[in-house]
Amino acid sequence: MAARKLDIALHRTDSSDIKVRWFVMGDSVGFRRFLEETEVETLEYNFLPARDFLKITDGKLPLIMLLDGGEVRKTMSNATFSEKDIVEFVKE
């Protein structure tokens, strides 16, 4: 699961400069259940209407975006997730 992989990778980078924001399609009940099941930590999240969420992600779920100054540097899915890419991005 990409959420768990991302959580582990972020803990391994040991950087307090990393900002993670979750954008969630659905409601708080489903999201809370997801957090409990995956045991990931999240501090910041926003709920988006399905139409907006799917427009942003182009229908790809899950989608991880690495952003620098508001610019998308890399996107990853569960299948293309790379802890190495995350560590390299954080070190830049």
C-alpha positions as CSV (number, residue, x, y, z in Angstrom):
1,M,0.0,0.0,0.0
2,A,1.4,3.3,-1.1
3,A,0.4,5.2,2.1
4,R,2.3,2.8,4.3
5,K,5.3,2.8,2.0
6,L,5.3,6.6,2.0
7,D,5.0,6.8,5.8
8,I,8.0,4.5,6.2
9,A,10.1,6.3,3.7
10,L,9.4,9.7,5.3
11,H,10.4,8.3,8.7
12,R,13.7,7.0,7.3
13,T,14.6,10.4,5.8
14,D,14.5,12.0,9.3
15,S,13.9,15.4,7.9
16,S,11.6,17.9,9.7
17,D,11.5,20.0,6.6
18,I,9.2,17.6,4.8
19,K,5.6,18.7,4.5
20,V,3.0,16.1,3.7
21,R,-0.6,17.0,2.9
22,W,-3.2,14.4,2.1
23,F,-6.0,15.2,-0.4
24,V,-8.8,12.9,0.2
25,M,-11.9,12.0,-1.9
26,G,-14.7,11.0,0.5
27,D,-15.5,11.9,4.0
28,S,-13.9,11.9,7.4
29,V,-15.4,8.6,8.5
30,G,-13.7,6.7,5.6
31,F,-10.5,8.6,6.0
32,R,-10.3,7.9,9.7
33,R,-10.9,4.2,9.0
34,F,-8.1,4.3,6.4
35,L,-5.7,5.9,8.9
36,E,-6.5,3.3,11.5
37,E,-6.1,0.4,9.0
38,T,-2.8,1.6,7.5
39,E,-1.4,3.0,10.8
40,V,0.1,6.0,8.9
41,E,0.6,9.4,10.5
42,T,-0.9,12.5,9.0
43,L,-1.1,16.0,10.2
44,E,-2.6,17.9,7.4
45,Y,-5.4,16.9,5.1
46,N,-8.2,18.3,2.9
47,F,-11.3,16.6,1.6
48,L,-12.1,17.3,-2.0
49,P,-15.3,16.7,-4.0
50,A,-14.9,13.6,-6.2
51,R,-15.0,15.7,-9.4
52,D,-12.1,18.0,-8.2
53,F,-10.1,15.1,-6.8
54,L,-10.3,13.1,-10.0
55,K,-9.5,16.1,-12.1
56,I,-6.3,16.7,-10.1
57,T,-5.2,13.1,-10.1
58,D,-6.4,12.3,-13.6
59,G,-8.2,9.4,-12.1
60,K,-5.0,7.7,-10.8
61,L,-5.4,6.4,-7.3
62,P,-3.3,6.6,-5.2
63,L,-1.2,9.4,-6.6
64,I,1.9,10.8,-4.8
65,M,3.2,14.1,-6.0
66,L,6.6,15.5,-5.0
67,L,6.3,19.3,-5.1
68,D,9.0,22.0,-4.9
69,G,7.7,25.5,-4.7
70,G,4.3,24.5,-6.0
71,E,5.8,22.8,-9.0
72,V,5.3,19.0,-9.5
73,R,8.7,17.4,-9.7
74,K,7.6,13.8,-9.8
75,T,4.5,11.7,-9.5
76,M,4.3,8.1,-8.3
77,S,1.6,5.5,-8.0
78,N,1.5,2.4,-5.9
79,A,3.1,0.5,-8.7
80,T,5.9,3.1,-9.4
81,F,6.6,4.1,-5.8
82,S,10.3,4.5,-5.1
83,E,11.7,5.2,-1.6
84,K,15.0,6.1,-3.4
85,D,13.3,8.8,-5.3
86,I,11.7,10.2,-2.1
87,V,15.1,10.2,-0.3
88,E,16.8,11.9,-3.2
89,F,14.1,14.5,-3.5
90,V,14.3,15.3,0.2
91,K,18.1,15.7,0.0
92,E,17.9,18.2,-2.9
